[in-house]
Structure formats: C-alpha cells, structure tokens
Amino acid sequence: MFRNSIGDIAEVNYGVWSLSPEETQRQGYFSQHNMAVLAIWTFWFMNMFIMLIVILNFLVAEVSETYDKVKSSGKTFLYLSKAGVNKIAFEYR
C-alpha cells in the first residue's frame, strides 16, 4: 500500500486473490473472495452515487443563485437601457 502512495503503480497482490478460481474453491476461499469483491464494488458504486447527488446539488444551488441574481437585476438594466435611449433621443432633437 505504501509503495502505491509514492508512485509505484503495480497491482496490489493479496494471497487469496492471486490464487486461481480452482485453487480458491479447493481451499474454501471462493465465497470469501466473492464477498470481498462484491463489498468493494458495492461501496464504490454507493460512493459514486452519493458523490453524484452531492455535486449535482451544489450545481443546482449555484445555477439557481445566479438565475436569481440575473432575474432581480433585470428590471434595473431594462430601465437603464430605456433611460439611455431616451437620453439619445432627447439629445438628437
């Protein structure tokens, strides 16, 4: 495990997992191996799903906050642009 943290990207070799399926079945490790792999994949998918929900929640919050800012300042910009047009029209006369 430590070697992986400093950049060695070799596979981690656990004794039970490195045996062939026939050897694990003979030695009685087959159910332990399947349960370990199933548990790892289950926790990984649960983690990914929960992280997806959390990140999408942040995204929705940011988008709605920005929409509220634009929506609330819309009338101000509308009146400013109308005032600019009126000023140009008044100066043109």
C-alpha positions in Angstrom: 0.0 0.0 0.0 2.8 2.4 0.8 4.5 1.8 -2.5 1.4 2.8 -4.3 1.2 6.1 -2.5 4.7 7.1 -3.6 4.2 6.3 -7.3 4.6 2.6 -7.8 1.5 1.7 -9.8 1.9 -2.1 -9.6 -1.1 -4.2 -8.7 -1.5 -5.0 -5.1 -1.1 -8.7 -4.6 -3.1 -10.4 -1.9 -2.6 -14.0 -1.3 -6.2 -15.2 -1.6 -6.9 -13.0 -4.7 -3.8 -14.2 -6.6 -5.0 -17.8 -6.5 -6.8 -19.2 -9.5 -10.5 -19.9 -9.1 -9.9 -23.7 -8.9 -7.4 -23.3 -6.1 -9.7 -21.0 -4.1 -12.6 -23.4 -4.5 -10.5 -26.3 -3.3 -9.2 -24.3 -0.3 -12.6 -22.9 0.6 -11.7 -19.3 -0.1 -14.1 -18.9 -3.0 -17.0 -17.4 -1.0 -14.7 -15.0 0.9 -13.2 -13.8 -2.4 -16.6 -13.2 -4.0 -17.9 -11.4 -0.9 -14.8 -9.2 -0.7 -15.1 -8.2 -4.4 -18.8 -7.7 -4.1 -18.4 -5.5 -1.0 -15.7 -3.4 -2.7 -17.8 -2.8 -5.8 -20.9 -2.1 -3.7 -19.2 0.5 -1.6 -17.6 2.1 -4.7 -20.9 2.4 -6.5 -22.6 3.7 -3.4 -19.8 6.3 -3.0 -20.1 7.4 -6.6 -23.9 7.7 -6.4 -23.8 9.8 -3.2 -21.0 12.0 -4.6 -23.0 12.5 -7.8 -26.0 13.6 -5.8 -24.0 16.0 -3.7 -22.2 17.5 -6.6 -25.4 17.9 -8.6 -27.0 19.6 -5.6 -24.1 22.1 -5.5 -24.5 22.7 -9.2 -28.3 23.3 -8.9 -27.7 25.7 -6.0 -25.1 27.7 -8.0 -27.3 27.9 -11.1 -30.4 28.9 -9.1 -28.4 31.6 -7.2 -27.1 33.0 -10.5 -30.6 32.9 -12.0 -32.0 34.8 -9.0 -29.3 37.5 -9.3 -30.0 38.0 -13.0 -33.8 37.9 -12.5 -33.6 40.5 -9.7 -31.4 42.9 -11.6 -33.2 42.5 -14.9 -35.6 45.5 -14.4 -32.8 47.7 -13.3 -30.9 47.0 -16.6 -34.1 47.4 -18.6 -34.8 50.9 -17.1 -31.1 51.9 -17.5 -31.2 51.0 -21.2 -34.5 52.8 -21.7 -33.1 55.9 -20.0 -30.0 55.7 -22.3 -32.3 55.5 -25.4 -34.4 58.4 -24.1 -31.2 60.5 -23.5 -30.0 59.8 -27.0 -33.4 60.7 -28.4 -33.6 63.9 -26.4 -30.1 65.0 -27.5 -30.9 64.3 -31.1 -33.8 66.8 -31.1 
